[in-house]
Amino acid sequence: MARSSILRPQSAKSAAKHDARPAPKAAVKAPVNAPHSIRIIGGEWKRTPLPVLNLDGLRPTPDRVRETLFNWLGQQLDGLRCLDLFAGSGALGFEAASRGAARVVMVERNARAAAQLRANQARLGAKMIEIAEADALRLAANLAPGSFDVVFLDPPFGDEALLTRSLELVAPIVAADGWLYVESGGPVDPASTPALAGWSVVREGKAGAVRYHLLQRENEE
């Protein structure tokens, strides 16, 4: 006679014996401020990784976006003056310095993030970089008109009032034939932005929730 296909209930002792498997290990969480890294895409320090702190609100510009931006700018920034106003990780500023910029000012008010920027600057021996641990808006308000050839503007994501005020302050400090790069949560429209009267978006793109734009003053001829 064939054996019954119905399994008999196991005793508690027997069940414990058969289920004596090791308990799954608890997931190991990284410390809140553990560093990760970005890498420089091109130029003198191409492929160099740089540590970045894992801080709330710190959102490095992705590799693909940086590669696109510097393709738009012509790869090399030889002799140009650059301002990375909300520097954060410094991804844009370090990229500009690697590609020949003569001067790169990075502004970051978070003390720990600014310290990491200085450490990365020292590691590269980047004498063309200046780290300003300061409030971005206050610093920008005291800059002379036409001070920079390229301004990178990537304020804390989603703060439209801060973006608007930042545009008001940085538009005058871009040189006549200079470039303004803006990252934001929505499209930047010069026609509906008083601070950008006389400007046009020459290139733009989208990566996930981030929109990025390269602007320049319109030719007045």
TANORUR-V5210 format. One record per backbone hydrogen bond with DSSP energy under -1.0 kcal/mol. NH is the residue of the N-H (numbers start at 1). CO is the residue of the C=O. If there is no record, write none. Layout:
BEGIN
NH_CO / NH_CO
END
This chain:
BEGIN
15_11 / 16_12 / 17_13 / 18_14 / 19_15 / 20_17 / 21_19 / 34_31 / 36_52 / 38_50 / 40_48 / 44_98 / 46_43 / 47_40 / 48_45 / 50_38 / 52_36 / 55_53 / 58_55 / 66_62 / 67_63 / 68_64 / 69_65 / 70_66 / 71_67 / 72_68 / 73_69 / 75_70 / 76_74 / 77_99 / 79_100 / 80_77 / 82_103 / 83_150 / 84_105 / 85_152 / 87_107 / 90_87 / 94_90 / 95_91 / 96_92 / 97_93 / 98_94 / 99_95 / 100_97 / 101_96 / 102_80 / 103_80 / 104_128 / 105_82 / 106_130 / 107_84 / 108_132 / 114_110 / 115_111 / 116_112 / 117_113 / 118_114 / 119_115 / 120_116 / 121_117 / 122_118 / 123_119 / 124_120 / 125_121 / 126_121 / 127_125 / 129_126 / 130_104 / 132_106 / 134_132 / 139_135 / 140_136 / 141_137 / 142_139 / 143_140 / 146_172 / 147_144 / 148_173 / 149_81 / 150_81 / 151_179 / 152_83 / 153_181 / 159_156 / 160_158 / 163_159 / 164_160 / 165_161 / 166_162 / 167_163 / 168_164 / 169_165 / 170_166 / 171_167 / 175_148 / 178_175 / 179_149 / 180_215 / 181_151 / 182_213 / 183_153 / 184_211 / 192_189 / 193_190 / 196_193 / 197_194 / 199_196 / 200_216 / 202_214 / 203_214 / 205_212 / 207_210 / 210_207 / 211_184 / 212_205 / 213_182 / 214_203 / 215_180 / 216_200 / 218_198
END
